Amino acid sequence: MLLNSSITLADTIVVLGDSISASHGIEVEQGWVSLLQKKLNHTKKDYRVFNESVSGETTAGGLARIKKILVDYKPSILILELGANDGLRGLSPKNMKKNLAKIIKQAQDQDAKVLLLSMRIPPNYGKRYPKMFSEVYQQLGEELKISLVPFILNDVMLIKELMQKDGLHPNAQAQPLIMKVIWEYLKVLLH
């Protein structure tokens, strides 16, 4: 079927993440991903956001799914929010970096811009491991020349009223703050 040339197709943004992006413990409509779609609609940016985030997802899980996601959605932008579960499980930062790099390169090979969201892990893992973990994001940003968002929970993690009872997941009140941080970096990638 031929499309009418006056019809424009929306560009696609895919979010590949874990529970932070999958709206764990809150209504999906309250999550930062849904708020991002509303922001795009409000600013008249013709993008459709698809959330391919899964609670508990690791970088290995994201890597196993990325090829199909790229085929299904052909995104112009991939927002990548993975790694926290690797860290919480004490998995190798070296392997985490390899997995994230493979995801990023596959997206870039499909001409998608990548926005990498930095994560951190709690300080109870000692000093060395959290440092190695957080350095992965900085290294990937520099080595693969992609946009890097600082830790998205930086402004909410230590405010009890913005966190769920588990202390790991932001509540509904925190979601607009998270979306605002991401938006500042994402808007540069939009056409």
Secondary structure, 3 states (H helix, E strand, C coil): CCCCCCCCCCEEEEEEECCCCCCCCCCHHHCHHHHHHHHHHHCCCCEEEEECCCCCCCHHHHHHHHHHHHHHHCCCEEEEECCHHHHHCCCCHHHHHHHHHHHHHHHHHCCCEEEEECCCCCHHHCCHHHHHHHHHHHHHHHHCCCEEECCCCCCCCCCHHHECCCCCCECHHHHHHHHHHHHHHHCCCCC
